[in-house]
Amino acid sequence: MPVHPITLRLHTMFPKALYRHLLPALLAGLGLRLFFIWRFPFYSGDTAYYEELARSWLYHHVYGFYSHGRLLASDARVPGYPAFLAAIYFLAGTGRKAVMLTQAIVDLATCVLAAGIASRLAADAPEAARGRVAAAALWLTALCPFTANYAAVPLTEVLATFLTSLALLIFLSPAGMAIDHISSNRDLLHSAKVWFAGGLVVGFGTLVRPETPLLLAAVLLALWIRFRDPANWKRLVLATLWMAAGLLLPLAPWAARNAVNLGRVQFLAPRYAETYGDVLPTGFYAWTKTWMFRFRDAYLFTWKLSSQPIEVKDLPSYAVDSPEEFSRVASLLDRYNRMHGMTPQLDLEFGELARERAKRHPIRTYIWIPIERAAAMWFTPRITLLPYSGRLWPLGESYRSNATDFGVTLGLATLNVLHVAMGLAAVWFYRSNPGVLLIVAFIVIRTAFLTQLQTCEPRYVLVCFPALLAIAAQHFRRSIQGAAIEVRRETVIA
């Protein structure tokens, strides 16, 4: 991607042709988000946690949960999203509609950021082409139902997606990407500002979703690979240090608070969002990671732990390798149900079962299951927040059972595949573009990380969608007339 003098000024970051699309695209996007808020509001189990943290912080000045009638400080969740909720509660009261409407506005701002990312990726294209690309990204993100749907639920996705997109837009500036073009102290200072600003936004994003630093890992990986010549090492080290400084600045108060109030330094949040002293069923989690790749199984197994019985009839066939193993698992689950919870001994036995399965089929455990998890997270109908089953197979039976359910599920699944396919095709056509490769590195690293969690939730990849659609918008570099002329020229030559 050739370097052009594109600065942070709005009239160069966003092509003039984009401005005539802003109002209609944002109005259409607002209408879609209001539809979800009005017709399909949703509240998950995590919603209650975030709301309690926000209320305790705002009204009692303690960031924590009630336990046995006492309000206790906690570090189980990073404070970014509760702070967002507390600000809304302070201004508009504790109603959920105010939260949803605010999230709709934030999500529309993300659409504008996606247009800016698309424009950055097309920096080597003429002004008219950049305008088409930016407008296409704006419309694609404004009308994307998958991200719009999350405006209707008090969860971290909208805010995390906004901050991730903002950080990407900052890092994709020429001053951030073109290390080899730094020729003076003034250039170095300008680049340092970009690196620090990007790290700072990632730091604030980390206070919303603790895995956000994976974006910095992708940026640094892309820079170190691209500018690996020893002549650039000093600049690369400076870039790394400035990004790290920006990342740590927002996290330092959180870590200091945890050290003072809880007696331990915690920059992020506990892996399993546990409270200090909780006994974790890590053996059970290890067992489910040897077979679980569908999101529905999280409802039937992982999320029932210590609160509901787990039925052996819900165990899928691919979770066991033999009748003997099935009997063993059935016995463990029966003991769990009779004891009304997971005991340390039971968890040890599940852990032993996990080790045996991994040793018996290491390729399946460490390669195929993560691949299946990644595919399940990316290629899904995304009806989690909607009152539809998501059932497609067998096609004839699903259609006859509920034609509306089948139609909505099929339509959303097709649209999801289309978005991903457009992005993949654009990656292939523009694979020499450093900005595209940076985003691909981010998506791959984040997806690989998500496959190692105890559940496989499709919502966690939504953070990548604006960047993915910004790549997909690169297909619009050529105008319809230009593409037609090119096709005719190729036909004449043939």
C-alpha positions as semicolon CSV with decimal commas, in nm:
position;residue;x (nm);y (nm);z (nm)
1;M;0,000;0,000;0,000
2;P;0,179;0,314;-0,116
3;V;0,209;0,585;0,145
4;H;0,010;0,900;0,082
5;P;0,005;1,217;0,291
6;I;-0,326;1,133;0,457
7;T;-0,346;1,301;0,794
8;L;-0,601;1,285;1,071
9;R;-0,799;1,577;0,927
10;L;-1,158;1,480;0,855
11;H;-1,160;1,604;0,498
12;T;-0,876;1,366;0,411
13;M;-0,970;1,073;0,636
14;F;-1,325;1,069;0,500
15;P;-1,360;1,137;0,124
16;K;-1,599;1,413;0,022
17;A;-1,816;1,164;-0,165
18;L;-1,894;0,994;0,165
19;Y;-2,075;1,292;0,315
20;R;-2,379;1,268;0,090
21;H;-2,426;0,910;0,214
22;L;-2,392;0,989;0,583
23;L;-2,744;1,106;0,661
24;P;-2,942;0,844;0,465
25;A;-2,716;0,556;0,576
26;L;-2,723;0,658;0,942
27;L;-3,098;0,711;0,935
28;A;-3,146;0,367;0,782
29;G;-2,910;0,221;1,041
30;L;-3,093;0,398;1,321
31;G;-3,423;0,260;1,195
32;L;-3,282;-0,094;1,198
33;R;-3,149;-0,055;1,553
34;L;-3,474;0,098;1,678
35;F;-3,659;-0,196;1,525
36;F;-3,450;-0,441;1,727
37;I;-3,489;-0,230;2,043
38;W;-3,864;-0,204;2,002
39;R;-3,935;-0,555;1,872
40;F;-3,658;-0,776;2,018
41;P;-3,510;-0,634;2,341
42;F;-3,300;-0,894;2,518
43;Y;-3,138;-0,941;2,858
44;S;-2,873;-1,205;2,918
45;G;-2,735;-1,349;3,241
46;D;-2,433;-1,117;3,216
47;T;-2,665;-0,817;3,189
48;A;-2,763;-0,848;3,555
49;Y;-2,397;-0,863;3,663
50;Y;-2,307;-0,544;3,477
51;E;-2,617;-0,362;3,601
52;E;-2,549;-0,454;3,963
53;L;-2,189;-0,336;3,934
54;A;-2,301;-0,007;3,779
55;R;-2,565;0,061;4,046
56;S;-2,334;-0,030;4,334
57;W;-2,062;0,192;4,195
58;L;-2,293;0,486;4,126
59;Y;-2,510;0,479;4,437
60;H;-2,284;0,319;4,699
61;H;-1,940;0,406;4,561
62;V;-1,828;0,045;4,579
63;Y;-1,743;-0,150;4,266
64;G;-1,868;-0,493;4,366
65;F;-2,151;-0,735;4,438
66;Y;-2,376;-0,812;4,731
67;S;-2,290;-1,135;4,912
68;H;-2,476;-1,250;5,224
69;G;-2,620;-0,902;5,266
70;R;-2,284;-0,724;5,237
71;L;-2,155;-0,519;4,948
72;L;-1,808;-0,650;4,869
73;A;-1,550;-0,512;4,627
74;S;-1,480;-0,732;4,327
75;D;-1,250;-0,759;4,027
76;A;-1,454;-1,029;3,852
77;R;-1,545;-0,792;3,568
78;V;-1,338;-0,510;3,420
79;P;-1,503;-0,174;3,492
80;G;-1,540;-0,021;3,145
81;Y;-1,893;-0,130;3,063
82;P;-2,029;-0,078;3,417
83;A;-1,882;0,274;3,401
84;F;-2,067;0,325;3,070
85;L;-2,391;0,208;3,234
86;A;-2,332;0,421;3,544
87;A;-2,289;0,732;3,327
88;I;-2,620;0,660;3,154
89;Y;-2,792;0,592;3,487
90;F;-2,661;0,922;3,623
91;L;-2,795;1,117;3,323
92;A;-3,114;0,931;3,238
93;G;-3,200;0,694;3,521
94;T;-3,171;0,318;3,540
95;G;-3,410;0,229;3,258
96;R;-3,276;-0,018;3,004
97;K;-3,426;0,169;2,709
98;A;-3,189;0,460;2,768
99;V;-2,896;0,216;2,760
100;M;-3,018;0,063;2,436
101;L;-3,073;0,398;2,266
102;T;-2,725;0,512;2,370
103;Q;-2,580;0,189;2,234
104;A;-2,761;0,249;1,906
105;I;-2,587;0,586;1,874
106;V;-2,249;0,435;1,963
107;D;-2,302;0,160;1,707
108;L;-2,381;0,417;1,438
109;A;-2,055;0,592;1,525
110;T;-1,883;0,257;1,465
111;C;-2,033;0,255;1,115
112;V;-1,861;0,586;1,044
113;L;-1,535;0,446;1,179
114;A;-1,572;0,146;0,945
115;A;-1,603;0,389;0,655
116;G;-1,281;0,555;0,770
117;I;-1,106;0,217;0,792
118;A;-1,220;0,129;0,441
119;S;-1,092;0,464;0,315
120;R;-0,756;0,403;0,482
121;L;-0,729;0,062;0,317
122;A;-0,792;0,227;-0,021
123;A;-0,530;0,499;0,034
124;D;-0,359;0,412;-0,296
125;A;-0,683;0,452;-0,494
126;P;-0,813;0,772;-0,660
127;E;-1,040;1,001;-0,461
128;A;-1,353;0,881;-0,639
129;A;-1,271;0,517;-0,566
130;R;-1,201;0,595;-0,202
131;G;-1,539;0,763;-0,181
132;R;-1,716;0,457;-0,319
133;V;-1,530;0,226;-0,084
134;A;-1,605;0,440;0,221
135;A;-1,972;0,471;0,128
136;A;-1,999;0,096;0,072
137;A;-1,848;0,024;0,414
138;L;-2,084;0,275;0,574
139;W;-2,392;0,112;0,421
140;L;-2,272;-0,243;0,488
141;T;-2,216;-0,176;0,857
142;A;-2,523;0,044;0,902
143;L;-2,746;-0,231;0,762
144;C;-2,566;-0,526;0,921
145;P;-2,833;-0,689;1,142
146;F;-2,580;-0,887;1,344
147;T;-2,410;-0,588;1,504
148;A;-2,729;-0,379;1,505
149;N;-2,907;-0,649;1,706
150;Y;-2,666;-0,601;1,997
151;A;-2,781;-0,244;2,047
152;A;-3,091;-0,406;2,198
153;V;-2,910;-0,588;2,478
154;P;-2,707;-0,441;2,766
155;L;-2,379;-0,622;2,694
156;T;-2,024;-0,518;2,615
157;E;-2,030;-0,589;2,240
158;V;-2,136;-0,245;2,111
159;L;-1,885;-0,050;2,318
160;A;-1,604;-0,302;2,259
161;T;-1,666;-0,293;1,883
162;F;-1,657;0,086;1,878
163;L;-1,325;0,106;2,065
164;T;-1,169;-0,171;1,855
165;S;-1,271;0,002;1,533
166;L;-1,139;0,336;1,659
167;A;-0,805;0,178;1,748
168;L;-0,781;0,015;1,405
169;L;-0,854;0,347;1,234
170;I;-0,574;0,511;1,432
171;F;-0,321;0,237;1,366
172;L;-0,399;0,233;0,994
173;S;-0,288;0,594;0,951
174;P;0,028;0,634;0,741
175;A;0,219;0,763;1,043
176;G;0,139;0,441;1,225
177;M;0,205;0,196;0,942
178;A;0,493;0,347;0,741
179;I;0,782;0,304;0,981
180;D;1,034;0,302;0,696
181;H;0,925;0,653;0,590
182;I;1,026;0,814;0,920
183;S;1,307;1,046;0,818
184;S;1,314;1,314;1,089
185;N;1,244;1,369;1,457
186;R;0,923;1,543;1,359
187;D;0,806;1,231;1,170
188;L;0,904;1,015;1,465
189;L;0,711;1,236;1,707
190;H;0,402;1,221;1,485
191;S;0,427;0,840;1,464
192;A;0,478;0,815;1,840
193;K;0,157;1,010;1,894
194;V;-0,028;0,765;1,671
195;W;0,118;0,459;1,844
196;F;0,042;0,601;2,187
197;A;-0,313;0,705;2,090
198;G;-0,383;0,359;1,946
199;G;-0,247;0,192;2,258
200;L;-0,455;0,425;2,475
201;V;-0,777;0,333;2,294
202;V;-0,686;-0,035;2,323
203;G;-0,631;0,025;2,695
204;F;-0,980;0,167;2,734
205;G;-1,112;-0,120;2,524
206;T;-0,940;-0,363;2,760
207;L;-1,146;-0,215;3,043
208;V;-1,452;-0,325;2,844
209;R;-1,333;-0,661;2,708
210;P;-1,012;-0,799;2,864
211;E;-0,900;-0,973;2,542
212;T;-0,874;-0,641;2,353
213;P;-0,488;-0,633;2,376
214;L;-0,494;-0,905;2,110
215;L;-0,533;-0,614;1,868
216;L;-0,198;-0,477;1,979
217;A;-0,046;-0,820;1,929
218;A;-0,173;-0,818;1,570
219;V;-0,045;-0,465;1,504
220;L;0,300;-0,542;1,641
221;L;0,315;-0,874;1,456
222;A;0,228;-0,701;1,128
223;L;0,484;-0,423;1,185
224;W;0,769;-0,652;1,294
225;I;0,717;-0,888;1,001
226;R;0,686;-0,610;0,746
227;F;0,979;-0,402;0,875
228;R;1,198;-0,684;1,004
229;D;1,512;-0,534;0,847
230;P;1,760;-0,452;1,129
231;A;1,769;-0,090;1,012
232;N;1,411;-0,053;1,140
233;W;1,452;-0,228;1,476
234;K;1,500;0,091;1,676
235;R;1,176;0,235;1,537
236;L;0,996;-0,093;1,598
237;V;1,111;-0,097;1,959
238;L;0,989;0,261;2,000
239;A;0,653;0,168;1,845
240;T;0,622;-0,125;2,084
241;L;0,706;0,088;2,388
242;W;0,468;0,369;2,294
243;M;0,182;0,124;2,236
244;A;0,255;-0,049;2,566
245;A;0,258;0,288;2,745
246;G;-0,079;0,378;2,596
247;L;-0,220;0,038;2,692
248;L;-0,101;0,053;3,052
249;L;-0,212;0,409;3,125
250;P;-0,587;0,331;3,153
251;L;-0,518;-0,005;3,320
252;A;-0,293;0,134;3,594
253;P;-0,577;0,284;3,808
254;W;-0,770;-0,043;3,785
255;A;-0,466;-0,247;3,891
256;A;-0,390;-0,001;4,173
257;R;-0,748;-0,019;4,298
258;N;-0,733;-0,399;4,302
259;A;-0,402;-0,392;4,489
260;V;-0,537;-0,154;4,754
261;N;-0,888;-0,296;4,797
262;L;-0,832;-0,663;4,726
263;G;-0,466;-0,714;4,805
264;R;-0,369;-0,836;4,457
265;V;-0,260;-0,668;4,136
266;Q;-0,508;-0,750;3,861
267;F;-0,466;-0,557;3,534
268;L;-0,741;-0,743;3,348
269;A;-0,999;-0,973;3,506
270;P;-0,991;-1,335;3,624
271;R;-1,007;-1,579;3,334
272;Y;-1,334;-1,734;3,448
273;A;-1,477;-1,413;3,600
274;E;-1,451;-1,579;3,938
275;T;-1,443;-1,422;4,280
276;Y;-1,136;-1,475;4,495
277;G;-1,160;-1,808;4,673
278;D;-1,402;-1,970;4,425
279;V;-1,330;-2,335;4,343
280;L;-1,331;-2,363;3,964
281;P;-1,438;-2,673;3,768
282;T;-1,132;-2,662;3,544
283;G;-1,139;-3,038;3,494
284;F;-1,495;-3,021;3,363
285;Y;-1,399;-2,732;3,134
286;A;-1,102;-2,933;3,004
287;W;-1,335;-3,225;2,930
288;T;-1,585;-3,013;2,736
289;K;-1,298;-2,862;2,531
290;T;-1,227;-3,210;2,393
291;W;-1,564;-3,219;2,216
292;M;-1,773;-2,903;2,252
293;F;-1,794;-2,673;1,949
294;R;-2,162;-2,582;1,925
295;F;-2,299;-2,288;2,120
296;R;-2,613;-2,481;2,220
297;D;-2,398;-2,721;2,422
298;A;-2,287;-2,434;2,646
299;Y;-2,651;-2,394;2,751
300;L;-2,688;-2,766;2,816
301;F;-2,361;-2,825;3,001
302;T;-2,125;-2,540;3,093
303;W;-2,384;-2,286;3,202
304;K;-2,579;-2,537;3,412
305;L;-2,289;-2,602;3,646
306;S;-2,379;-2,568;4,015
307;S;-2,729;-2,442;3,938
308;Q;-2,917;-2,704;3,732
309;P;-2,908;-3,077;3,664
310;I;-2,715;-3,188;3,353
311;E;-2,902;-3,453;3,158
312;V;-2,707;-3,736;3,001
313;K;-2,962;-3,747;2,719
314;D;-2,826;-3,408;2,604
315;L;-2,480;-3,556;2,556
316;P;-2,401;-3,554;2,181
317;S;-2,264;-3,870;2,021
318;Y;-1,928;-3,707;1,941
319;A;-1,864;-3,640;2,313
320;V;-1,777;-4,007;2,374
321;D;-1,569;-4,257;2,179
322;S;-1,710;-4,585;2,307
323;P;-1,999;-4,738;2,505
324;E;-1,762;-4,775;2,799
325;E;-1,680;-4,404;2,792
326;F;-2,050;-4,320;2,769
327;S;-2,117;-4,526;3,082
328;R;-1,833;-4,348;3,260
329;V;-1,963;-4,002;3,168
330;A;-2,320;-4,101;3,259
331;S;-2,198;-4,212;3,602
332;L;-2,013;-3,883;3,657
333;L;-2,316;-3,677;3,557
334;D;-2,543;-3,888;3,777
335;R;-2,316;-3,819;4,076
336;Y;-2,315;-3,449;3,990
337;N;-2,695;-3,441;3,982
338;R;-2,729;-3,633;4,311
339;M;-2,479;-3,403;4,486
340;H;-2,642;-3,092;4,336
341;G;-2,308;-2,953;4,222
342;M;-1,951;-3,015;4,115
343;T;-1,727;-3,148;4,389
344;P;-1,345;-3,135;4,374
345;Q;-1,331;-3,515;4,335
346;L;-1,578;-3,513;4,047
347;D;-1,385;-3,233;3,879
348;L;-1,062;-3,433;3,911
349;E;-1,228;-3,729;3,741
350;F;-1,355;-3,511;3,457
351;G;-1,003;-3,373;3,423
352;E;-0,860;-3,724;3,402
353;L;-1,116;-3,810;3,135
354;A;-1,012;-3,499;2,943
355;R;-0,644;-3,602;2,957
356;E;-0,726;-3,950;2,833
357;R;-0,929;-3,817;2,541
358;A;-0,658;-3,565;2,447
359;K;-0,387;-3,832;2,464
360;R;-0,595;-4,072;2,257
361;H;-0,685;-3,813;1,989
362;P;-0,442;-3,517;2,010
363;I;-0,508;-3,397;1,655
364;R;-0,881;-3,393;1,717
365;T;-0,842;-3,214;2,050
366;Y;-0,585;-2,951;1,956
367;I;-0,657;-2,896;1,585
368;W;-0,999;-3,014;1,468
369;I;-1,204;-2,904;1,769
370;P;-1,060;-2,547;1,758
371;I;-1,125;-2,537;1,380
372;E;-1,481;-2,653;1,435
373;R;-1,525;-2,393;1,709
374;A;-1,394;-2,119;1,481
375;A;-1,628;-2,228;1,200
376;A;-1,922;-2,242;1,442
377;M;-1,849;-1,890;1,567
378;W;-1,816;-1,740;1,219
379;F;-2,074;-1,937;1,018
380;T;-2,386;-1,918;1,227
381;P;-2,737;-1,777;1,170
382;R;-2,679;-1,537;1,465
383;I;-3,029;-1,572;1,607
384;T;-2,904;-1,584;1,970
385;L;-3,094;-1,268;2,067
386;L;-3,400;-1,348;1,855
387;P;-3,700;-1,572;1,928
388;Y;-3,606;-1,825;1,661
389;S;-3,467;-2,176;1,698
390;G;-3,186;-2,153;1,443
391;R;-3,280;-2,498;1,316
392;L;-3,220;-2,570;0,948
393;W;-3,160;-2,944;0,924
394;P;-3,325;-3,144;0,789
395;L;-3,444;-2,874;0,550
396;G;-3,785;-3,016;0,461
397;E;-3,880;-3,104;0,815
398;S;-3,761;-2,767;0,953
399;Y;-3,961;-2,577;0,690
400;R;-4,279;-2,775;0,754
401;S;-4,241;-2,737;1,129
402;N;-4,221;-2,355;1,122
403;A;-4,187;-2,177;0,791
404;T;-4,125;-1,834;0,947
405;D;-3,857;-1,965;1,181
406;F;-3,692;-2,150;0,892
407;G;-3,705;-1,847;0,661
408;V;-3,553;-1,606;0,913
409;T;-3,281;-1,853;1,010
410;L;-3,194;-1,932;0,649
411;G;-3,193;-1,564;0,551
412;L;-2,963;-1,460;0,836
413;A;-2,734;-1,760;0,783
414;T;-2,705;-1,675;0,413
415;L;-2,633;-1,310;0,486
416;N;-2,367;-1,406;0,738
417;V;-2,195;-1,636;0,486
418;L;-2,219;-1,361;0,223
419;H;-2,048;-1,108;0,451
420;V;-1,766;-1,350;0,532
421;A;-1,730;-1,456;0,167
422;M;-1,708;-1,093;0,051
423;G;-1,440;-1,028;0,309
424;L;-1,240;-1,338;0,215
425;A;-1,258;-1,255;-0,156
426;A;-1,139;-0,899;-0,092
427;V;-0,854;-1,031;0,123
428;W;-0,742;-1,245;-0,171
429;F;-0,761;-0,961;-0,424
430;Y;-0,584;-0,712;-0,193
431;R;-0,353;-0,953;-0,010
432;S;-0,054;-0,723;-0,071
433;N;-0,222;-0,439;0,119
434;P;-0,051;-0,408;0,462
435;G;-0,367;-0,271;0,622
436;V;-0,571;-0,569;0,502
437;L;-0,305;-0,807;0,633
438;L;-0,309;-0,631;0,971
439;I;-0,684;-0,680;1,001
440;V;-0,652;-1,043;0,891
441;A;-0,386;-1,098;1,159
442;F;-0,620;-0,946;1,418
443;I;-0,914;-1,163;1,313
444;V;-0,703;-1,481;1,307
445;I;-0,538;-1,413;1,645
446;R;-0,867;-1,320;1,811
447;T;-1,050;-1,621;1,667
448;A;-0,771;-1,857;1,774
449;F;-0,789;-1,716;2,126
450;L;-1,166;-1,753;2,142
451;T;-1,145;-2,121;2,052
452;Q;-0,961;-2,180;2,381
453;L;-1,234;-2,042;2,607
454;Q;-1,459;-2,272;2,808
455;T;-1,753;-2,183;2,579
456;C;-1,774;-2,098;2,210
457;E;-1,997;-1,790;2,182
458;P;-2,052;-1,650;1,831
459;R;-2,103;-1,299;1,972
460;Y;-1,733;-1,265;2,053
461;V;-1,636;-1,239;1,685
462;L;-1,881;-0,953;1,623
463;V;-1,605;-0,713;1,731
464;C;-1,433;-0,800;1,402
465;F;-1,733;-0,734;1,176
466;P;-1,685;-0,360;1,101
467;A;-1,323;-0,428;1,000
468;L;-1,432;-0,732;0,797
469;L;-1,695;-0,525;0,616
470;A;-1,439;-0,247;0,557
471;I;-1,228;-0,505;0,376
472;A;-1,533;-0,632;0,186
473;A;-1,602;-0,275;0,072
474;Q;-1,276;-0,280;-0,125
475;H;-1,472;-0,459;-0,399
476;F;-1,623;-0,118;-0,478
477;R;-1,295;0,043;-0,581
478;R;-1,403;0,016;-0,942
479;S;-1,719;0,192;-1,054
480;I;-1,990;0,002;-1,234
481;Q;-1,904;0,184;-1,558
482;G;-1,534;0,114;-1,513
483;A;-1,596;-0,252;-1,441
484;A;-1,816;-0,280;-1,751
485;I;-1,548;-0,118;-1,968
486;E;-1,288;-0,358;-1,826
487;V;-1,509;-0,658;-1,903
488;R;-1,564;-0,536;-2,263
489;R;-1,191;-0,479;-2,307
490;E;-1,113;-0,831;-2,188
491;T;-1,382;-0,971;-2,420
492;V;-1,235;-0,787;-2,722
493;I;-0,884;-0,909;-2,637
494;A;-1,010;-1,266;-2,603
